[in-house]
Amino acid sequence: MKFERRLPPIWLAGSALTAAIVFLFGVARWIDHFISQPNAEDYRLHVVAAQIGLTQGWSHIYDIALQKAASAGIGPIDSMHVFVSPPPAAWMVVPLAWLPVPVGFLVWTLISLAAFVAAAWLVCPGTRLARVTLVVLALGLWPVHYQFWLGQWTAVTVALLAVSWWMLDRGRWSAAGFALALAFCLKPQDCLLLPLALLVSGRWRPLIAFGLTGLVLALVSAASLTTAGISSWLDDLALVRGDPLNAPLTYSFIFGIGPLATTVEIALGLAALGLAWYRRDRLDLVFALGLAGTMASGTYLHEDDVAVLVLAAWVVLRAGPSVVQRVWLVAGIAAAQFIAIGLPIPMLLWETVWMALLALEPWLHRPKETIAVHRTPGEVLAFESTRS
């Protein structure tokens, strides 16, 4: 009997097993990719930028000609493969810049994996098995798997955002703002609306540290780039923005790049902020709406960027969400996997519906009201049987 009581629920054991199988398949696929193409696309771009900064000067990291020269023999430089991240993303990889790209890619993957698991352990609710299941499940999702496939910065961004949420939840405003600023500097497109969501919800204190940290990093970045470097950066951004393939997870995939897609994205962004204000009494919902709104309104998003929604889901799960919310989170797993076969529309629609469900969550989770009935001893109510 004691042994039986220690067994996990069948649904949790089954979920853990299924997630582990998918995760192991992803590991095998990553190993095959590493062996056949060790010069990871996105990691290589950051290394190239760091090498240029160290040898040619940091004002030249956005010089496409230098990027092509530094990347000769290991990968292309074009509108799909060019370094356009903020300068801190290049500074961060300096310690790995002198390693061979495959070795650095492997080291960076291990660092990213450790950061992702640490973020999950910080945020995920439940027993140890439940946490492990959520971590393994997340690692099996295509957007998360793809970020490791590319050697991207998304996992580290998720870790910094997790720290920011943890600090917010404990009222440590300065530390929360500092962590948010670091995440913003690495991948601003992954958390663009989160500071605004905090602001409209009345949580302005962390934004002081966020603004000061961001200002310092912006000034240092500008000083390192000089006018010429900033001009090159803007030219690279224009090159990237002109390629529709650089926005597969935005509404331009449905409507094309133009006013209609922009209008839809702005409307969804404003809706997310309005809902964050409406649910301002719930930090978990404000945080999730900030991230979901960022994804729904984004104009420059790739498959790996959607991985930040995993963090939003973990935060929501901590509060013990409604049945409807849980069912929709499960539907999100399927939507995320459709991205792997080039179908982003399910995820785009899922994000929009999720924003609405987040706003409705307190209503969906409202306990059923009970009516107190008073009666005298021996009195029989109409709905009670009189049979003995």
N, C-alpha and C positions, 0 to 999 in steps of 0.2 A: 504493500500500500504506500509506504513512504517513497519507494522508487517511482511509482506511478504519479505521485503528486509533484515530483521534481521534473517530470517530462513537460516540455513546452507545448502550448496548444498546437493542434495539427496544422492550423492555417499558418502559424508562424514558422513551424518546422518546414512545411512545404514551400513557403515563400523563400526561406533561407536557402533551401536546396536548389530551387529554380534560379535564384539570383546568382548562386555560386557557379552553376553550370554556364550561365550567360557570361559571367565574369571571366571564367577560365577560357572560354572561347575567345573573348576579347584579348586576354593575355597572349594566347597562342597567335592571334592575328597580329598583335603589336610586335611580338618577337620576329615573326616572319617579315614584317615591314622593316624592322630594324636591321635584319640581316641583309635584305635585298636593297634597301634604300636608307643607308645610315645617315645621310646628310639631310636631316629633317628640314622641311620647308621653312616653317616659321622660326624655329630655333636658329636656323642658319642665318636668317635675316638679322636677328638681334646680335648674333656674334659678329657678323660682318660690320654692323654699325659700330659695335664696341671697338673692333680692330681699327676701323677708320678713325674713330675718335682718339684712340691711343697713339696712332702713327701719323695721322694727317691733321689732327686737331678736331675738336668737337663741333666746330662750325661747319664741318664737311660731312656729317653723318647722313645727311639727306641728299648728298650729291649722287645722282643715279649713275653717272659715269664711274665714279669711284666704287660704288656698290657692285657694278658689273665686273670691274677689274678684280675686286677682292673675292667675288663669288665665282670667278672663272673656274670651270672644271668641276664645280660641285653643285651648281644649280642655276636656273635662270633668274634674271631680274626684269620684271615687266609689271604691267598694271595689276596683276594678281599676286606677284611676289616682289614686294618692295617694302622697305622699312619706313613706316609712317607713324609708329607709336611715339608717344612723348619721350623726350630725352631720358627721363629716369628709367625707362624700360631698357635702354642701352647701358646706362651706368650699372644697373643691377647685375648684368652678366659679365662685367669686367673680370671678376676672378676666374671665369671659365674661358675667357677669350683666347688664351694661349694654348688651350688644349685642342687636340684634333677634334673636328666637329662631331664625329660619332661618339667619342669619349665624353665630350661635353654634353651631348644630347642625352646620353645614358645617365650622367650625373644629374642633369636638370630634371629628367623624368623622375628619378628617385626623390629629389627635393620636392617636386610638385606633388608626388604621391603622398609623401609624409605630411605636407601642408594640408592637403585635401582631407586625409584621414584625421588629422588633428582638429580641423574645422568641424568635421562630422561629430567627433567625440565631444566637442565643446557644445554643440547645438542639439544633436539628436536626442530624443527622449526615450524612455523605456529601459528595459532590462539590458544586460550585456548582449544577449542574443538578438534582441530587437535592434540594438544599435549596429551590431555587426551586419545584420540583414539590410538595414537602410544604407550602410556604407557600400556593401557589395552590390546592392541593387543600383545605387547611383553610379558606381564604376562600370556597370554593365550598360548604362544608357548611352546611346550613340553620341550625343553632344559631349559628354564627359570623356568617353573613349577617344573621340576625335581630337580632343584637346591634347591628350597624351600622344596620340598618333603624330600630331604636328609639332609637339614640343612647345605648346602655346603657354601663355601667361594666365589663362583663365583660372586654373586651380589655385594659384597664389592669390589672385584677386578674390576668389571665393573665401580663402582663408582670412584675408584681411577684413573682408566684409563680415565674416563670422565673428571676428574679434570686436569689430565695431558694434555689432548687435549685442554681443555679450556685455560690453561696457555700457551700452545704452540701457540695457535691461537692469543694470545695477546702479544707474545714475552717475556713472563716471564720465561726465560729459567731455572733458578735455581729451581723455584717452580715446573715447569713441570717435571724436572728430578727427583726431590725428590718424587713426587707422583708416577711417573713411577717405581721408585725403590721399593716403598712400595708394589705396585701391583705385581711386579716381585717376591718379597719375599714371598707373599702369594700363588700365583699360577704361577710359571714361565712358565709352559706349555701353559698358555693361552695368553702370550704376548712375547714369546721368540724372535721372529724376529723383533718386533717393534723397539727396540733400533738400530738394524742393518739397518732397513729401514730408520730411521731418519739419521743415519750416512751416508749411501750412497747417500741420498738426499741433503747432505751438511749441515744438521742441527746438528752440533756437539756440540754446546754450552750446550743444556740441558743434554747431555751425560756426561759432567763434573760432574754436581751435581748427576746424576744417578750413575756414577762410584764411587764417594766419599761416597754417602749414602750406596750403595751396599757393598763397602769395609768395612765400619764401621759395618754394620749388619753381614757381613760374619765373621769378626774378633770376634765380640761378640758371635756369634753362635758357632764358633769353640772353643772359650774359655769355653763356657758353656758345650759343649759336651765332650771335651777332646778327646784324640786319641781313647779311647774305644768307646765313643759315636758315633764318626764318622764312626768307623768300623761297629758298629751295624746298622747305617743308611744305609751304602752301602750294607750290607747283606739284609736288608729289601727291598731296591730298586731292588736288584737282584731277590728276591722272587716275587715281584710284576711284574717285567718285564718278568719273565718266564711264567706268566699266560696269554694266548692269550685273555682271557675275559676282561683283563684290557686295551685293546686297540680297543674297538668297533667302534670308530669314526676315525680310521686310515686306511691306505691302506693295512695293514696286514689283515683286515677283508676280503679283496678281494683276495690278493695274498699269505696270510699266513705270519707268521714271518720269514723273511729271506732276502737274498740279493735283490730280485726283489722289494719287498715292500720298502726296505731302499733306493734303487736307485730311485724309483718313488718319494718318499718323499723328498729326497735331491734335485732332479731335480725341484720339485715344489717350494721348499724353495728358490733355486737359481733364479728361474723364477720370484718369487714375489719380490725379492731384485732387480733384473734387471729392472723390471717394475717400481719399486719405484724410481730407478735412472732415468728412462726414463720420468716419470711424476713428477720429483722433484720440478717443479714450483707450484704444487698443494698440499698443506699440507693435505687437506681432502683425496685425493687419496693415498698419501704416507701412511697416518695413516691407512686407510682402507686396503691397500695392506699388511701392516705389520701384521694386525690381521688376514686377510684372508689367507695370506701365512703361518702364524703360525698354523692355523687349517688344512690347506691342507698338510703341511709337518710334522705334529705332529706324534710322535711315542707312546705317552701315553696320550690318550684323552678319556674321558667318555662323556655321553650324555649331561651333564650339562655344559661342557666346551665350547660347541658350542654357548652358550648364549652370549659370547663376541662379536659375529658377529652382534648382535642387535645394539651394540654401533657403530660398523662400518657403519651399515645401517643408523643410525641416523645422523652420521657425513656427509655421502654422500647426504642425503636428504636436508641438510641445503643449499647446493649449487644449488638446483633446478635442479635435474638430468634430463637426456634425457628420452624420452618415453621408449626406449629400456631398459634403466636402471631401470625404475620404474616397467616395466613388469617383469623383472628378479627378482627384490626384492619381488614382489608378488609371483612368483614361489618359492622363498626361503621359504615362509610361508608353502607351501605344503611340501617342502623337509624336513623342520624341524619337521613337524607333523608325517611324515613317520617313524621317529626315534622311536616314541612311540610304534610302532608295530614291532620293531626289524629290520627295513630296513634302514640302514645308507647310502647305496649306492647313493640314490638320493641326499643326502646332500654332499657327497664326490664329486660327479660330478658337483653339483651346485657351490661349492666353486671354482673349477678349472675354470669353465666358467666365474664366476664372476670376477676372477682375470683378465681375458682377457678383459672383458667389462669395468672394471675400467681403464685399460690402454687405451682403445678406447674411453672413455667417452668424452674427448674434441672434438673428431671427430664426435661422435654421436650427440653431442649437438651443433655442429657448425651451426650458423644461415645460412639460404639459401642466396646465393649471388644474388644480383639483378643487372641487366644490365641497365645502363642509356642510354636512347634513345633520341637523339636530332632530331628535325624535324622543318621545317619551318611552319609558320601558313598556315593552309589549306591543308597541305600534308597528304595523306592517306597512312598508313602503310599496308603491305601485309596481316597482320593478322586481320586487322580491317574491318568491314563490310562497304560497300559503299551504303547500302540501307538507305533511309531516313525514 
